[in-house]
Amino acid sequence: MARQVRSTELKFHLDVLVEKKADNEWEAHCLQLDLIAEGTTAQVAFNHVLNAIDVQIRTCIENNNLGNLYFPAPKEVWDRLAYARGAIESCKYDRKIRPLPAGVNNYDGMEVDRFCYA
């Protein structure tokens, strides 16, 4: 008789703060796991921290040690994330919205971006 393998899906909410540093390098910081990665661009730093997150989660699962997965970043990093989120929110409302094209009477399916570029 074949054994039925049951798949378990784990979902995580992780916040990553990406900041430009003084030396023109970028730093990506996963706040829930306190993992940090650097890169020459924001995307490279983000990709590096995603790899570190993957390794951290896989290692904890493989060692049946999810209790040690979360190791929060220091308060000052969380404060910088809160400040960045506030800047994004205030920036979102300052955007100029183009008029709807002729014949279009709603924005169904439009996704508002979550980033603001200065």
C-alpha positions as CSV (number, residue, x, y, z in Angstrom):
1,M,0.0,0.0,0.0
2,A,1.4,3.4,-1.0
3,R,2.0,5.9,1.7
4,Q,0.4,9.2,1.3
5,V,2.8,12.1,1.8
6,R,1.2,15.2,3.2
7,S,2.6,18.5,2.2
8,T,2.7,21.3,4.7
9,E,2.9,24.9,3.5
10,L,4.5,27.3,5.8
11,K,3.8,31.0,5.4
12,F,6.0,33.8,6.8
13,H,5.6,37.5,6.8
14,L,9.0,39.1,6.6
15,D,10.0,42.7,6.3
16,V,13.1,43.7,4.5
17,L,14.5,47.2,4.8
18,V,16.8,48.2,1.9
19,E,19.0,51.3,2.5
20,K,21.8,53.0,0.7
21,K,24.9,53.3,2.8
22,A,27.5,56.1,2.8
23,D,30.0,54.0,0.7
24,N,27.6,53.7,-2.2
25,E,26.8,50.2,-1.2
26,W,23.3,49.0,-0.5
27,E,22.2,47.0,2.6
28,A,19.1,44.8,2.9
29,H,18.0,43.9,6.4
30,C,15.4,41.2,7.2
31,L,14.0,42.5,10.4
32,Q,12.2,39.4,11.8
33,L,15.4,37.2,11.3
34,D,18.0,40.0,11.8
35,L,19.8,38.9,8.6
36,I,21.8,41.5,6.7
37,A,23.2,41.4,3.2
38,E,25.0,44.0,1.0
39,G,25.3,44.6,-2.7
40,T,26.3,47.2,-5.3
41,T,22.6,47.9,-6.1
42,A,19.4,47.7,-4.0
43,Q,18.3,44.7,-6.1
44,V,21.6,42.8,-5.6
45,A,21.4,43.4,-1.8
46,F,17.8,42.3,-1.8
47,N,18.6,39.1,-3.7
48,H,21.5,38.3,-1.3
49,V,19.2,38.7,1.7
50,L,16.6,36.5,0.1
51,N,19.2,33.8,-0.3
52,A,20.2,34.2,3.4
53,I,16.5,34.0,4.4
54,D,16.1,30.8,2.3
55,V,19.1,29.2,4.0
56,Q,18.0,30.2,7.5
57,I,14.5,28.8,7.1
58,R,15.6,25.6,5.4
59,T,18.2,25.0,8.1
60,C,15.7,25.5,10.9
61,I,13.2,23.2,9.2
62,E,15.7,20.5,8.5
63,N,16.9,20.6,12.1
64,N,13.4,20.7,13.5
65,N,14.3,24.0,15.2
66,L,11.7,26.6,14.2
67,G,11.9,28.0,17.7
68,N,15.2,29.6,16.8
69,L,14.1,31.0,13.5
70,Y,12.9,34.4,14.7
71,F,15.6,36.7,16.1
72,P,14.3,40.3,15.7
73,A,16.5,43.2,14.6
74,P,17.3,46.0,17.1
75,K,14.6,48.6,17.8
76,E,16.4,51.3,15.9
77,V,16.1,49.3,12.7
78,W,12.4,48.8,13.2
79,D,12.1,52.6,13.8
80,R,13.8,53.2,10.4
81,L,11.3,50.8,8.7
82,A,8.4,52.6,10.3
83,Y,9.8,56.0,9.1
84,A,10.3,54.6,5.5
85,R,6.7,53.2,5.5
86,G,5.4,56.6,6.6
87,A,7.4,58.3,3.8
88,I,6.0,55.8,1.2
89,E,2.4,56.5,2.4
90,S,2.7,60.2,2.4
91,C,4.4,60.1,-1.1
92,K,1.6,57.9,-2.4
93,Y,-1.0,60.6,-1.8
94,D,1.2,63.3,-3.5
95,R,1.3,61.5,-6.8
96,K,-0.3,63.1,-9.9
97,I,-3.0,60.9,-11.3
98,R,-3.4,61.0,-15.1
99,P,-6.9,61.3,-16.4
100,L,-8.6,58.1,-17.5
101,P,-8.2,57.2,-21.2
102,A,-11.4,57.8,-23.3
103,G,-13.9,55.0,-22.9
104,V,-12.5,53.8,-19.5
105,N,-14.7,54.6,-16.6
106,N,-12.9,52.9,-13.7
107,Y,-9.6,51.6,-12.4
108,D,-10.6,47.9,-11.9
109,G,-7.5,45.7,-11.7
110,M,-5.1,48.6,-11.2
111,E,-2.5,47.9,-8.5
112,V,-1.1,50.9,-6.7
113,D,2.6,50.6,-6.3
114,R,4.0,50.5,-2.8
115,F,7.2,52.4,-3.5
116,C,8.1,56.1,-3.9
117,Y,11.1,57.3,-5.7
118,A,12.5,60.7,-4.9
